[in-house]
Amino acid sequence: MDASAIIDSLNDKQRLAVSAPNRATLVLAGAGSGKTRVLVHRIAWHLLINRLAPHNILAVTFTNKAANEMRGRLENLLGISVRAMWIGTFHGLAHRLLRQHAKQAKLPDAFQVMDSDDQLRIIKRLLKNMNLDEEKWPPKQVQWFINGHKEEGHRARHLPEPGDPFQRQMRAIYLAYEEFCDRSGLVDFAELLLRAHETLRDNADLLQFYRQRFQQVLVDEFQDTNTVQYAWLRLLTEESNNLFIVGDDDQSIYGWRGAKVENLHHFQRHYPDHQVIRLEQNYRSTGHILSAANHLIANNENRLGKELWTEAKDGEPLAVYAAFNEQDEAYFAVEKIKQWISDGGLRSETAILYRSNAQSRQFEERLMTVGMPYRVYGGLRFFERQEIKNALAYLRLAANRGDDASFERIVNTPTRGLGVKTLDDLRNLARAQNCSLWQAAQLTAAQTQGSSRGLNALKAFLKLIEDLAALQANETLGDIVKYTIEHSGLLDYYRQEKQERGEARAENLSELINAAKSFDAADNPQNLGLLDLFLAHAALEAGEAQGQSEQDCVQLMTLHAAKGLEFKLVFIVGLEDGLFPAQSALLDPGRLQEERRLCYVGLTRAMQKLYLSYAESRRLYGKETFPRPSRFIREIPPHLLQEIRLRGQIDRPTAPAPTFAAGSPTRPSGSFRIGQTVRHAKFGEGVVLQCEGSGAQERVQVNFRDTGLKWLIVVLAKLEG
């Protein structure tokens, strides 16, 4: 194979990148511009034109899937095995290095790698040994503290002695954790990277060996590197200037987990002789979609700068839908997908993208209602998520004390000081007495003398469940769920998890309250067995409708999970200030810029048709809110947008409404007027603020005196006026 065979299939900028001179190179690769193709052909160029051997190449990716794809493409292109080439993730390559040089790394030959759960168990054990209360020193927070410092290259001994007592204790835990891992020959994920960097840095001969061996170092998704990853790359390449990086500052969306978009700027300073090549031709999206993405991202500062373009047609404008509420938003999206399918499209060609995992519930419910298979990509369905199952277990036990599975799940979640021996004693007693764990706990609480911490905790747990059960007689389902989440300690427990994971779990619990309140308004006016109905509903939703990865099913995912994927039909939902961009980003310019990059990633997932939607009212954290449309919509020029339903563009009948007898079951089309006083059997008296639609689709927005604003379907609401 000659040079022309390698580059003939590439466009001009791709050819320039593949055949670039051997010096530090930044390929600024826009979305859908063929960056993986460039990396593969660049490696082939080195092997065939520059005559390097496979073992002279080090190629770094961020996922094992990407590494396998790169390896497979190379072997197909070259027709030879590339097993001698080091291709893999940062963690995988660091592990390989440490295995081969365990002695220099000061590790035993048989060192063991811990996953996140293993690490957390060790932290809990250390806290117990140090007589530290997990409620004051949450293990998840300790884990975040340790890993965060490792990713910055900081050992516990390097941290200055803080004046703050909390930070001083965290430093002491970190130090004890390091000592334990060293004694036990254990290595966590963050340690792999830090130890690999230190091993090369502190062993000059070893560093020189690898500098000579890896004559070309190539890195994909460079914008996602953290501090220690970049430091590791610099060690290997700062002498030879042979670092070839592919990245896109406009797609840097993982700052919350340590990624430093600033590394792209550091690269330009650390490698002054570098060259920059921009890949701007997009092979994925229509012209209008790319123009919208370009205008949006231009609002960010300190960009390296590029402008995506395509030879494809402009296509349709981006459709903007102003939903009445979150239910209407889900209804609209699913109806459009049904239309797509009836026109010959596939379900698997469609994706619904949202900022927060909690938003998936409304879409899951609607898809299940119409019997359409779906898949929550990269995550669990709403009712299968850990925090939701834990909250439901409290409700199940309150409804049925004989539910041993629920008892086991929550008796010490969150941790309340019940030791392993106490729980074993309860199980043994239940077996001996042939009774439920709940009954065994009652016997233990009644018969045990003294006042130990464990006994007090058990009594408090029993009282909590009894209190939950007592609520069922007088409170609404929404209030029962809200009380359960707050008084069980689950909300505070999950909020202790740092970064977005803890925030997402808390949002999911708030969405469970919303689900209960929505269910509360279902057609069951006497509230008979409403909790049982809701629990059955949750169980059925958890066990049905999600398709397998190989099935033709609608894809639901967060915008973060969508990176690297593409779909013909895309919905970006919940585009409201406070939701997307997130509330925490509105007053933080740095976070707002990352939120905008996340929106840019979402826009550039769409190939043919893109819908943007927001709700005029949305229930968040158990309260009705009336958000503004996202600033990200406003940052897209109007000529690129097509509003499907303009805000305020509604029917407002001017003729007086006819009079009906009290209790009339239905009303004719257009039978209400703005300002009319009406009464609802459950919500009481209110005033009509807006009217929309006609016939079976007629809706009214009513401001009720006691319960606030609500959109109602007239034929179902049975309003009296």
C-alpha positions in Angstrom: 0.0 0.0 0.0 1.4 3.4 -1.0 0.7 6.9 0.3 -2.1 7.6 -2.2 -4.0 4.5 -1.1 -4.0 5.8 2.5 -5.2 9.3 1.8 -7.3 9.0 -1.4 -10.6 8.5 0.4 -10.1 11.6 2.7 -11.0 15.2 2.3 -8.4 17.9 2.0 -8.2 18.7 5.7 -8.2 15.0 6.7 -5.3 14.4 4.3 -3.4 17.3 5.8 -3.8 15.9 9.3 -2.9 12.3 8.3 0.3 13.4 6.4 1.3 16.2 8.8 5.0 16.6 9.6 6.2 14.7 12.7 5.8 17.3 15.4 3.3 18.2 18.1 -0.1 18.4 16.4 -3.6 19.5 17.5 -6.4 18.3 15.2 -9.4 20.4 16.2 -12.1 17.9 15.1 -15.7 19.1 15.0 -18.7 16.9 15.6 -19.2 14.4 12.8 -16.0 15.4 11.0 -14.4 11.9 10.8 -11.9 12.1 13.7 -11.6 8.3 14.2 -10.9 8.0 10.5 -8.1 10.5 10.8 -6.5 8.7 13.8 -6.6 5.3 12.1 -5.2 6.6 8.8 -2.5 8.6 10.7 -1.3 5.4 12.4 -1.3 3.6 9.0 0.7 6.5 7.6 3.3 6.1 10.3 3.5 2.3 9.7 3.7 2.3 6.0 5.2 5.7 5.0 7.4 6.6 8.0 8.3 2.9 8.5 7.6 2.7 12.2 7.0 -0.7 13.8 3.6 -1.3 15.6 5.4 -1.4 19.0 6.5 2.2 18.3 2.9 3.5 18.5 1.0 4.4 21.6 -2.7 5.3 21.0 -5.0 6.4 23.8 -8.8 6.4 23.8 -11.4 7.0 26.5 -13.4 3.8 26.2 -12.6 0.2 25.6 -15.2 0.2 22.8 -13.3 3.0 21.0 -10.0 1.2 21.4 -11.5 -2.0 20.0 -13.0 -0.1 17.1 -9.6 1.6 16.3 -7.8 -1.7 16.5 -10.3 -3.4 14.2 -10.3 -0.6 11.6 -6.5 -0.7 11.5 -6.3 -4.4 10.9 -8.9 -4.1 8.1 -7.0 -1.3 6.5 -3.6 -2.8 6.8 -4.4 -6.5 6.6 -2.0 -7.2 9.5 -2.2 -7.8 13.2 -1.5 -4.8 15.4 -1.4 -6.7 18.7 2.1 -5.3 19.4 0.7 -1.8 19.4 -0.3 -0.2 22.7 -3.9 0.9 22.0 -6.2 1.4 25.0 -7.7 3.6 27.6 -5.6 5.6 30.0 -6.6 3.2 32.8 -5.9 0.1 30.7 -2.5 1.3 29.5 -1.5 2.4 33.0 -2.4 -1.0 34.4 -0.3 -2.7 31.6 2.6 -0.5 32.5 2.3 -1.2 36.3 2.0 -5.0 35.7 5.2 -5.0 33.7 7.1 -2.8 36.2 5.5 -3.6 39.5 8.9 -3.5 41.3 9.7 0.1 40.1 6.1 1.0 41.0 6.6 -0.3 44.5 3.8 -2.7 44.1 3.6 -6.5 44.7 3.6 -8.6 41.6 0.1 -9.8 42.4 -1.4 -6.4 43.2 -5.2 -6.2 42.9 -7.3 -3.5 41.2 -10.4 -2.4 43.1 -13.6 -1.2 41.5 -15.6 1.7 43.0 -17.7 -0.6 45.3 -14.5 -2.3 46.7 -13.0 1.1 47.4 -16.2 2.2 49.2 -16.2 -0.9 51.4 -12.6 -0.3 52.5 -13.4 3.4 53.3 -16.3 2.3 55.4 -14.1 -0.2 57.2 -11.4 2.5 57.9 -14.1 4.9 59.2 -15.2 2.2 61.7 -11.6 1.5 62.8 -11.1 5.3 63.3 -14.3 5.5 65.3 -15.8 8.0 62.9 -19.5 8.3 62.4 -20.6 7.7 58.8 -23.3 10.3 59.1 -20.7 13.0 59.8 -18.1 11.5 57.5 -20.1 10.1 54.6 -18.1 7.3 52.8 -19.2 8.6 49.4 -17.8 12.1 50.2 -14.6 10.6 51.5 -14.3 8.6 48.2 -14.8 11.7 46.2 -12.2 13.6 48.2 -9.5 10.9 47.8 -10.1 10.3 44.0 -10.3 14.0 43.3 -6.9 14.7 44.9 -5.4 11.7 43.1 -6.7 13.0 39.7 -4.9 16.3 40.5 -1.7 14.4 41.4 -1.9 15.0 45.1 -0.9 12.4 47.7 -2.2 12.9 51.3 1.3 13.8 52.5 1.5 16.5 49.9 -1.6 18.3 51.1 -0.8 21.2 53.5 -2.0 20.8 57.0 -5.4 22.6 56.9 -6.7 24.8 59.6 -10.2 23.7 59.1 -11.0 20.6 61.3 -13.1 18.9 58.7 -10.4 19.1 56.0 -7.8 18.0 58.5 -9.8 14.9 59.3 -10.4 14.2 55.6 -6.6 14.4 55.1 -6.1 11.9 57.9 -8.6 9.5 56.4 -6.9 9.8 53.0 -3.5 9.1 54.7 -4.9 6.0 56.5 -6.5 4.8 53.2 -3.2 5.0 51.4 -1.4 3.1 54.1 -4.0 0.4 54.1 -3.9 0.0 50.3 -0.1 -0.2 50.3 -0.1 -2.9 53.0 -2.8 -4.8 51.2 -1.4 -4.5 47.7 -4.6 -2.8 46.4 -4.9 -0.2 43.7 -8.0 1.8 42.9 -8.8 3.4 39.4 -7.4 6.8 40.2 -4.3 5.2 41.7 -3.6 3.4 38.4 -3.1 6.7 36.7 -1.2 8.5 39.5 1.1 5.5 40.2 1.9 5.1 36.5 2.9 8.8 36.3 5.0 8.6 39.4 6.7 5.4 38.2 7.9 7.0 35.0 8.7 10.3 36.7 10.8 8.6 39.4 12.7 6.0 37.3 14.8 7.8 34.7 15.9 4.7 32.9 12.4 3.4 32.5 11.2 6.8 31.3 13.9 6.9 28.7 13.1 3.4 27.5 9.5 4.3 26.9 10.3 7.7 25.3 12.5 5.9 22.8 10.0 3.1 22.2 6.9 5.3 21.7 8.0 7.4 18.7 4.4 8.5 18.1 1.8 9.1 20.8 -1.8 9.7 19.6 -4.7 10.7 21.9 -8.4 10.8 21.1 -10.9 13.1 22.9 -8.1 15.1 24.4 -10.5 17.7 25.8 -11.6 15.1 28.3 -8.1 14.6 29.9 -7.6 15.4 33.5 -4.5 16.8 35.2 -2.6 13.6 35.9 -3.5 12.1 32.4 -2.0 15.2 30.7 1.0 15.1 33.0 1.6 11.4 32.0 1.5 12.3 28.3 3.9 15.2 28.8 6.4 13.0 30.5 6.5 10.7 27.5 6.5 13.3 24.8 8.0 16.6 26.0 11.5 15.7 24.7 10.5 14.3 21.3 7.6 16.7 20.6 5.7 13.7 19.1 2.3 14.2 20.6 -0.6 14.0 18.2 -3.9 15.0 19.8 -7.5 15.0 18.5 -10.0 17.0 20.4 -12.8 19.6 20.4 -13.0 22.2 23.1 -16.7 22.7 22.1 -17.5 19.2 23.2 -15.8 19.3 26.6 -18.7 18.3 28.9 -17.1 16.3 31.7 -15.7 19.1 33.9 -17.7 17.7 36.8 -15.6 14.5 36.8 -12.2 16.2 36.5 -11.8 16.8 32.7 -9.9 20.0 32.0 -10.7 21.7 28.8 -7.8 24.0 29.7 -5.4 21.2 28.7 -6.0 22.2 25.1 -4.6 25.7 25.9 -1.8 24.2 28.0 -0.8 22.0 25.1 -0.3 25.1 22.9 1.9 26.7 25.5 3.9 23.5 26.4 4.5 22.6 22.8 5.3 26.0 21.1 6.3 24.4 17.8 2.9 22.8 17.4 0.6 22.8 14.4 -3.2 23.2 14.4 -5.4 21.5 11.8 -9.2 22.1 11.8 -11.7 19.4 10.7 -14.8 21.4 10.0 -16.6 19.5 7.3 -19.5 17.6 8.9 -20.8 14.3 7.4 -23.7 13.9 9.8 -26.2 16.8 10.0 -28.1 19.1 7.7 -27.1 22.7 7.1 -29.7 24.3 9.3 -28.8 22.0 12.3 -25.1 22.9 11.9 -25.8 26.6 11.5 -27.9 26.5 14.8 -25.0 24.7 16.6 -22.5 27.3 15.3 -24.5 30.2 16.4 -25.1 28.7 19.9 -21.5 27.8 20.7 -20.3 31.2 19.4 -21.6 32.6 22.7 -18.8 30.8 24.6 -15.6 32.7 25.3 -12.0 31.6 24.9 -12.8 29.0 22.1 -10.1 27.8 19.8 -12.6 28.5 17.1 -14.1 26.5 14.2 -17.2 26.6 11.9 -18.9 23.4 11.0 -20.2 23.1 7.4 -21.7 20.5 5.1 -22.1 19.8 1.5 -25.6 18.4 2.3 -28.8 20.3 2.0 -30.0 22.8 4.5 -32.9 20.6 5.5 -35.8 21.6 7.7 -35.6 24.3 10.4 -35.3 23.2 14.0 -38.9 22.7 15.3 -39.6 24.4 18.7 -42.6 23.1 20.7 -44.0 25.0 23.7 -45.6 22.3 25.8 -48.3 23.0 28.3 -46.6 20.9 30.9 -44.3 17.9 31.1 -47.0 15.4 30.3 -47.9 17.3 27.1 -44.2 17.4 26.2 -44.0 13.6 26.4 -47.3 13.2 24.5 -46.0 15.5 21.7 -42.6 13.7 21.4 -44.2 10.2 21.2 -46.8 11.3 18.7 -44.1 12.6 16.4 -42.2 9.3 16.8 -45.4 7.5 15.8 -45.6 9.7 12.7 -42.0 9.0 11.9 -42.6 5.3 12.1 -45.8 5.5 9.9 -43.7 7.3 7.3 -41.3 4.4 7.1 -38.7 5.3 9.8 -37.3 3.1 12.5 -37.7 3.5 16.2 -34.0 3.0 16.7 -33.4 6.0 14.5 -35.0 8.3 17.1 -33.6 9.6 20.4 -35.1 11.7 23.3 -32.3 13.6 25.0 -32.7 15.2 28.5 -30.5 17.0 30.9 -31.5 15.1 34.0 -32.2 11.3 34.4 -35.3 12.2 36.4 -36.9 13.6 33.2 -37.1 10.1 31.6 -40.2 9.1 33.7 -42.8 11.0 31.7 -41.5 9.7 28.4 -41.2 6.1 29.7 -44.8 6.3 30.9 -46.1 7.6 27.6 -44.1 5.1 25.5 -45.5 2.3 27.7 -49.0 3.6 27.3 -48.8 3.4 23.5 -47.0 0.1 23.6 -43.8 1.3 22.0 -40.5 -0.4 23.0 -37.8 1.9 24.3 -34.4 1.6 25.9 -32.8 3.9 28.5 -29.3 4.1 27.1 -26.5 3.9 29.6 -28.8 3.8 32.6 -31.7 2.2 34.4 -35.4 2.8 33.8 -36.8 5.2 36.3 -38.4 2.7 38.7 -35.3 0.5 38.6 -32.9 3.1 40.0 -31.5 2.4 43.4 -32.8 5.5 45.1 -36.3 4.9 43.7 -36.3 1.2 44.8 -35.2 2.2 48.2 -37.9 4.8 48.6 -40.6 2.4 47.3 -39.3 -0.2 49.8 -40.2 2.1 52.7 -43.7 2.5 51.2 -44.1 -1.3 50.6 -43.1 -2.1 54.1 -45.5 0.5 55.5 -48.3 -1.1 53.4 -47.3 -4.7 54.2 -45.2 -5.5 57.3 -44.6 -9.0 56.1 -42.5 -7.9 53.1 -39.2 -9.3 54.2 -37.4 -8.2 51.0 -38.3 -4.6 51.6 -37.3 -4.9 55.3 -33.9 -6.2 54.4 -33.4 -3.5 51.8 -34.1 -0.5 54.0 -33.6 -1.5 57.6 -30.1 0.0 57.5 -30.4 2.2 54.4 -29.4 4.9 55.1 -27.1 3.5 57.8 -28.6 4.0 61.2 -26.2 2.1 63.5 -27.6 -1.4 63.1 -24.6 -3.8 63.0 -24.3 -7.1 61.2 -24.8 -9.1 64.5 -28.1 -7.3 65.2 -29.4 -8.1 61.7 -28.3 -11.7 61.9 -30.0 -12.0 65.3 -33.3 -10.7 63.7 -33.0 -13.3 60.9 -32.4 -16.1 63.3 -35.3 -15.1 65.5 -37.6 -14.8 62.5 -36.6 -18.4 61.4 -37.0 -19.7 65.0 -40.4 -18.1 65.5 -41.6 -18.7 61.9 -42.5 -15.0 61.6 -41.6 -12.0 59.5 -38.5 -9.9 60.1 -40.8 -7.1 61.1 -42.4 -9.2 63.9 -38.9 -10.4 64.9 -37.8 -6.7 65.2 -40.9 -5.9 67.3 -40.2 -8.8 69.6 -36.5 -7.7 70.0 -37.5 -4.1 70.7 -40.0 -5.2 73.3 -38.0 -7.9 75.1 -34.4 -6.6 75.0 -33.2 -4.9 78.2 -31.0 -1.8 78.1 -30.6 1.1 75.7 -27.8 0.3 73.2 -27.3 2.4 70.1 -28.4 -0.5 67.9 -31.6 -1.1 69.9 -32.5 2.6 69.8 -31.9 2.6 66.1 -34.2 -0.4 65.6 -37.0 1.2 67.7 -36.6 4.5 65.7 -36.9 2.5 62.4 -40.1 0.7 63.6 -41.6 4.0 64.7 -40.8 5.5 61.3 -42.6 2.7 59.4 -45.6 3.0 61.8 -45.8 6.7 61.2 -45.7 6.1 57.4 -48.6 3.7 57.7 -50.6 6.1 59.8 -50.4 8.8 57.1 -52.3 6.6 54.7 -55.6 7.4 56.3 -55.6 11.1 56.0 -52.8 12.3 53.6 -52.6 12.4 49.8 -50.3 10.0 48.0 -48.0 12.8 47.1 -47.7 13.9 50.7 -47.0 10.4 51.9 -44.2 9.9 49.4 -42.7 13.3 50.2 -42.8 12.5 54.0 -41.2 9.1 53.3 -38.3 10.6 51.3 -37.6 13.3 53.8 -38.0 11.5 57.1 -36.3 8.2 56.0 -33.1 10.2 55.5 -32.8 9.1 51.9 -32.7 12.6 50.4 -29.9 13.8 52.7 -28.1 10.5 52.2 -28.0 10.8 48.5 -27.2 14.5 48.5 -24.0 13.6 50.3 -22.7 12.0 47.1 -20.6 14.7 45.5 -20.7 15.9 41.9 -23.6 15.2 39.6 -24.4 11.7 40.7 -25.7 12.8 44.1 -27.6 15.7 42.5 -29.2 13.3 40.0 -30.3 10.9 42.7 -31.9 13.7 44.7 -33.7 14.9 41.5 -35.0 11.4 40.9 -36.4 11.3 44.4 -38.1 14.6 43.8 -39.5 13.2 40.5 -40.9 10.3 42.5 -42.9 12.8 44.5 -44.1 14.3 41.2 -45.1 10.9 40.0 -47.1 10.3 43.1 -48.9 13.6 42.9 -49.7 13.0 39.2 -51.0 9.5 40.2 -52.9 11.2 43.0 -55.0 13.1 40.4 -55.9 9.8 38.6 -59.5 8.7 38.3 -59.9 7.3 41.9 -61.8 10.0 43.8 -62.3 8.0 47.0 -58.5 7.3 47.4 -59.3 3.7 48.0 -56.1 1.7 48.1 -54.2 4.4 46.3 -50.8 3.5 47.7 -51.3 -0.1 46.7 -52.3 1.0 43.2 -49.2 3.2 43.0 -46.9 0.5 44.1 -48.4 -2.0 41.6 -48.0 0.7 38.9 -44.3 1.1 39.9 -43.7 -2.7 39.8 -45.3 -3.1 36.4 -43.4 -0.1 34.9 -40.1 -1.6 36.3 -40.7 -4.9 34.6 -42.0 -4.0 31.2 -41.4 -2.3 27.9 -37.6 -1.7 27.8 -36.2 -3.1 24.7 -32.9 -4.9 24.3 -30.0 -3.2 22.7 -30.4 -5.1 19.4 -34.1 -4.4 19.2 -35.7 -1.6 17.1 -36.7 0.7 20.0 -36.7 4.3 20.9 -33.6 5.5 22.6 -33.9 7.6 25.8 -30.7 9.1 27.3 -29.1 12.0 29.0 -27.2 14.5 26.9 -24.0 13.3 28.4 -24.7 9.8 27.4 -25.5 10.9 23.8 -21.9 12.1 23.1 -20.5 10.1 20.2 -23.9 8.9 18.9 -26.1 10.0 16.1 -29.8 9.7 15.2 -31.9 10.7 12.3 -34.7 12.1 14.5 -33.7 13.8 17.8 -35.7 15.5 20.6 -34.0 17.8 23.1 -36.5 18.3 25.8 -36.8 20.4 29.0 -35.1 23.4 27.4 -35.9 25.8 30.3 -33.7 28.1 32.3 -33.1 26.3 35.6 -33.4 22.8 34.1 -31.2 23.2 31.0 -29.0 25.1 31.7 -29.1 23.8 35.2 -30.0 26.2 38.0 -26.5 25.9 39.5 -25.0 27.1 36.2 -27.0 30.3 35.9 -24.7 32.3 38.2 -21.5 30.5 37.3 -20.0 31.6 33.9 -17.7 28.6 33.7 -20.5 26.1 34.4 -22.8 27.9 32.0 -20.3 27.6 29.2 -20.1 23.8 29.9 -23.9 23.6 29.8 -23.8 25.4 26.4 -21.3 22.9 25.2 -23.6 20.1 26.3 -26.4 21.7 24.3 -24.1 21.9 21.3 -23.3 18.2 21.7 -27.1 17.5 21.7 -27.8 19.6 18.6 -25.0 17.9 16.6 -26.4 14.4 17.4 -29.3 15.1 14.9 -28.9 14.0 11.3 -32.2 15.0 9.7 -34.8 16.3 12.0 -34.4 18.1 15.4 -37.1 19.1 17.9 -36.5 21.4 20.8 -39.2 21.6 23.5 -39.9 23.3 26.8 -42.9 23.4 29.1 -44.8 26.5 30.1 -45.4 24.9 33.5 -43.5 22.0 35.1 -43.6 20.3 38.4 -40.2 20.4 40.0 -39.3 19.2 43.5 -43.0 18.7 44.2 -43.9 22.3 43.2 -45.6 23.8 40.2 -43.1 26.1 38.4 -43.4 28.4 35.4 -40.0 28.5 33.8 -38.6 30.7 31.1 -37.6 29.0 27.8 -33.9 28.3 27.8 -31.5 31.0 26.8 -30.0 28.4 24.5 -33.1 28.6 22.3 -32.9 32.4 22.3 -29.2 32.1 21.1 -30.3 30.4 17.9 -31.3 32.8 15.1 -35.1 32.9 14.5 -34.8 32.1 10.8 -33.4 28.7 11.8 -36.4 27.9 14.1 -40.0 27.0 13.4 -42.3 27.4 16.3 -45.0 24.8 16.3 -47.1 26.5 19.0 -46.3 30.1 19.8 -46.5 31.1 23.5 -49.8 32.9 23.9 -51.2 31.8 20.6 -54.3 30.3 21.9 -58.1 30.4 21.3 -59.8 33.1 23.4 -63.6 32.9 22.9 -65.1 36.4 23.2 -68.8 35.4 23.3 -70.3 34.7 26.8 -70.3 31.1 27.8 -73.7 29.4 27.8 -75.2 28.4 31.2 -75.3 24.7 32.2 -77.0 22.9 35.0 -74.8 22.2 38.0 -73.0 18.9 37.7 -73.2 18.8 33.9 -70.7 16.0 33.0 -69.3 17.6 29.9 -69.1 21.0 28.1 -69.3 21.7 24.3 -66.3 22.9 22.4 -65.2 26.4 23.1 -67.6 26.6 26.1 -65.3 28.6 28.5 -64.0 32.1 28.4 -61.0 33.9 29.9 -61.9 35.2 33.4 -64.8 32.8 33.9 -65.1 31.4 37.5 -65.4 27.6 37.5 -65.4 24.8 40.1 -63.7 21.4 40.1 -64.8 18.5 42.4 -61.3 18.1 43.8 -59.4 21.4 43.2 -62.2 23.7 44.2 -63.0 27.1 42.8 -60.8 28.8 40.2 -60.6 31.3 37.3 -60.0 30.4 33.7 -56.8 32.0 32.4 -56.3 30.4 29.0 -58.3 28.3 26.5 -56.9 26.1 23.8 -58.1 23.6 21.2 -61.6 22.4 20.6 -63.7 19.2 20.9 -62.0 16.3 22.6 -58.7 18.3 22.6 -60.1 21.4 24.3 -58.0 22.4 27.3 -58.2 25.2 29.8 -55.7 26.7 32.3 -57.3 27.4 35.6 -55.9 29.3 38.6 -57.4 27.5 41.5 -57.7 29.4 44.8 -56.1 26.6 46.9 -54.0 24.5 44.5 -52.7 27.1 41.9 -52.4 26.8 38.2 -53.5 23.6 36.4 -54.1 22.7 32.7 -57.2 20.5 32.4 -58.8 18.6 29.5 -62.3 19.8 29.4 -64.1 16.5 28.6 -62.4 14.8 31.5 -62.3 17.6 34.1 -66.1 17.9 34.7 -65.8 21.6 35.5 -68.9 23.5 36.7 -69.3 27.0 35.5 
